[in-house]
């Protein structure tokens, strides 16, 4: 099931300080992380304050997994490579 604007929106856990990134969380139970990386997945992301270079923790409540993603722009989330 795709994200529906205005429902189950991402939550800002730590606001940006100065020019640093904000930290966000998005919890879901239906979409694979590859879908969340798709261009425009959060079509209303700018409305909530998502900005380029913010970080988002995506929690899949169905599989009990968490991935970290980088906000590429106000409406597109891109996966980050983690060491």
C-alpha positions in Angstrom: 0.0 0.0 0.0 1.5 3.3 -1.0 1.8 6.3 1.3 -1.3 8.4 1.4 -0.7 12.2 1.9 -1.9 13.4 5.3 -2.0 9.9 6.9 0.7 8.2 9.0 3.1 11.1 8.2 6.8 11.1 9.0 7.5 12.6 12.5 10.4 14.9 13.3 12.3 13.3 16.2 15.1 15.9 16.4 14.8 19.3 14.7 17.7 20.7 12.7 20.2 22.8 14.6 21.7 25.6 12.5 22.5 24.2 9.1 22.6 20.5 10.3 20.1 17.9 9.3 16.9 17.0 11.2 16.2 13.4 12.2 12.8 11.9 11.2 11.0 8.6 11.8 8.4 6.9 9.5 6.6 3.8 10.7 4.7 1.5 8.4 3.7 -2.1 7.9 3.1 -2.5 4.2 5.7 -0.9 1.9 9.1 -2.4 1.2 12.0 0.0 1.7 12.6 0.0 -2.0 9.2 1.6 -2.5 9.9 4.2 0.1 13.0 5.1 -1.9 10.9 5.8 -5.0 10.8 9.4 -6.3 8.0 11.3 -4.8 7.0 8.7 -2.2 6.4 11.5 0.3 4.6 13.7 -2.1 3.7 16.2 0.8 7.1 15.9 2.5 7.9 19.7 2.2 4.6 20.4 4.0 5.9 18.7 7.1 9.4 20.3 6.8 11.5 17.6 5.1 14.6 19.1 3.6 17.5 17.9 1.6 20.1 16.1 3.7 17.7 15.3 6.6 17.9 11.7 7.8 15.0 9.4 8.2 14.7 6.2 10.2 12.1 4.0 8.4 10.6 1.3 10.7 8.8 -1.6 9.2 6.5 -2.7 12.0 5.6 -5.9 10.1 9.1 -7.3 9.8 10.7 -5.5 12.8 13.4 -3.9 10.6 14.7 -0.4 10.5 16.7 1.3 7.7 18.2 4.8 7.5 17.5 7.0 4.5 18.7 10.3 3.3 16.3 13.0 2.1 17.4 13.9 -1.4 14.9 16.7 -1.8 11.6 17.7 -0.2 9.7 14.8 -1.8 12.2 12.1 -2.5 13.9 9.7 -0.1 17.1 8.0 -1.1 18.7 5.1 0.7 21.9 5.8 2.5 24.9 3.4 2.5 25.8 2.4 6.0 29.1 1.0 7.3 
